[in-house]
């Protein structure tokens, strides 16, 4: 038997220690997809 479940989630962050001109200095986000498979 195999069970597969997919999940999506979003996360936001900023990198305060990079120069203020760096594109990651401001808050920005990423989308993720995880697929979990259980087999037994």
Secondary structure, 3 states (H helix, E strand, C coil): CEEEEEEEEEEEECCCCCCCCCCCCCCEEEEEEEEEEEEC
